[in-house]
Amino acid sequence: MNLNLTENPGGDMQIIYRAANIIEGHIVAGMLEAHDIESYVGGHYLQGAIGELSPLGFANVFVEDADIDRALPIIKAYEQDTRVKAEATDSDDSLLSDDLAY
C-alpha cells in the first residue's frame, strides 16, 4: 500500500525510479504494489508549482532499503517494455509517413 501522499517518506527509503511525470510514477508504484512492495511517489507539489510544464526529476518513486533488491527487476522489466513499445511506435510512424508520400 502506498503511504499517504501528505506524509514525508522518511525512514530509510531510496529513489528507485525517476518518472517522467506523476502519472508514470503512480504506474510504477502500482506495479511495485502488485508485488507487495510498499512505495511512495514524491514530487506532487513540486510539479504542481511548475504548472502544465513537464519538468524532469520531480516525480520520484521511493522504496524502503530492504525492498530495493526485489524492486529493481520489476523496474528493469518496465523500462525494457517501455523502450520496446517506443521503438515499435517509431517504426509504425515511419511506415505511415511513407504511405502518405506522393
N, C-alpha and C positions, 0 to 999 in steps of 0.2 A: 504494500500500500504506500502511496506517495505521502510525504509529510505535508502538513498544512502549508499552503503557499505563503502564508504570512510569517511562518517560522524561519529562522535562520537555520541552515543545515547543521551548523555547529559540529561538535564532536570530531571524530576522525573520518571525514569524508573527503574524497578526491574527485576532481573533474574526470569523468570517464569519456565524455563526448562533448564537443563544441558544435552545437547545432547551427544551422543557417538562420533559424528563427525559432520562436517559442513553440510554434506548431510542431516543427520537426523534433524539438526537444521532448515534447509530450509523446510523440510517436515512439521515440527511442525508449523513453521511460516506461511506456506501456509494454513494449517488448520485454524489458527487464522485469517488469511486474509479472508478466506471464510465466517467467522462470523463477518466481518467488525471490526476486532481488529487489529490495527496497531502494528507491531512488528519490531524488529531489531535483526539480527543474528550477534553476535560478535565472534571474535576468528579466523577470516580468516587468518590473517597474523601470528598469533602465531602458528597455526597448520602447516602452510607452512614452518616455520622456523625449525620445528622438522623433516620435510621430510615425508617419506612414513609411518612412525610410526603412530599409532592411540592413542595419549595421551588422557587421560581423563581430563575433566574440562576446555578445551579450547573453546569448541563450546557452546555458551550460547544464549538463546532466551530471549530477553527483551520485556516487555510491559510497558506501562505507568501505574502509580499507579492507576489511575481511571479505568483501564480495568482489573485489577487483578481478581476481583470477577467474571467477565464474562469469563475470560480465564481459570481459574482453572478447571471448569468442563470439558472443552474441553481437557485439558492436562490429567486429570484423565482418561477420556474415551480412549484417545490414549494409555496411559500406560497400562490400563487394556487389551485393544485389543492386544497390543504387547506381553504381558505376555501369553495370551491365545494362540496366534499363536506360541510362542516359546514352550509352553508345548505340543501343538499338533505336532510340528516338532520333539520334543524329543521322543514322543511315536511312531511316524512313523519311526524314526531311529532305535528304539529298535525292532520293527517288522521286519524291513529289515535285521538287524543283525541276528535275529532268523531264517529267511528264508535262510540265507547263511550258517548256521551251518551245518556241515556234520554229 
